[in-house]
């Protein structure tokens, strides 16, 4: 990587010297040449900032490109239209291109760091987010801590630079102006303007990319993180590992195995010790048993209704029961229905891996379903007043696993 970086620096700066000269000459009369070159700079910056993150999702490059483009354009219009006012034309390439390059070059670190921190936290801290959601938090409230962490991570480079500027380091632009014979005070004023522009551009891009990521990852209806939309970026393979894999493939060949038959769900109504049991046989995983342990003798004031809900392992692309029946070959459970009234105690049991936790999570609205619906007092959870946050306050899910969250118990109580 170091050798590649040294070679790229030599090559790119050499090409830059050949490219900029004709642009500086022609850009005075043709503004679109300057705009096209800046757009190319923004595109390259967006590409590089998304290449060094651990995870990616469809449309990530477009979102980062749009965030950079909006912020660079807004800051540049303010700088060249109000502050600098270059002559003879506002798009004077000798001013516009170098300053735009400084904005992008100093923003790329913050953008890449915050993007990587946010995407990694969505994966690693998913249990914490779901815990906050189960307490009735909105998606913004549940992800507030990791958002602050991502913004802080991305803003650290520019904040550190602003803390030592003029004390430890003399910036390159100010040094160049002093060497060119400009007054030190004038060079300092220009450098202050550049630093403020870089800070505004960096912070604005970080906030906008955070908004883009949350909109892309969170389910808009359920308000839950869909981490299945995030794909871990594969590390680039070295030449030796590639050759080793090819040799192994040639020597061993492909081991093709037939896919196991799909799981068929059978629903049975049994009578076990005078208790009504609704049994869903999941072959070969086992059986989910749903039984009523205690019923309120009076008329229930509230009724939770679970109607023919189904879920599979691969449900990210499923949108209807038809797709579930046609495409899914590995259902977790199918067509589960039961009702629970106020004061009633329902026991759901079965062997490990049969889908009990996913069933509870589906009822609480913490995981999407392939088909079916859940309602409380004849109101579907999507139609609940106050959205999914209010639904989860009324239908509470308690995870069986310990969730490690930062802070003290008092901090946690304040958050919820």
Secondary structure, 3 states (H helix, E strand, C coil): CHHHHHHHHHHHHHHHHHHHHHHHHHCCCCHHHHHHHHHHHHHHHHHHHHCCCCEECCCHHHHHHHHHHHHHHHHHHHHHHHHCCCCCCCCCHHHHHHHHHHHHHHHHHHHHHHHHHHHHHHHHCHHHHHHHHHCCCCHHHHCHHHHHHHHHHHHHHHHHHHHHECCCECCHHHHHHHHCCCCHHHHHHHHHHHHHHHHHHHHHHHHHHHHHHHHHHECCCCCCECHHHCEECCCCCCHHHHHHHHHHHHHHCCCCCCCCCCCCEEEEEEEECCEEEEEEEECCCEEEEEEEEECCCCCCCCEEEEEEEEEECCCCCCCCHHHHHHHCCCEEEEEEEEEEECCCEEEEECCCCCCHHHHHHHHCCCCCCCEEEEEECCEEHHHCCCHHHHHHHHCCCCCCCCCCCCCCHHHHHHHC
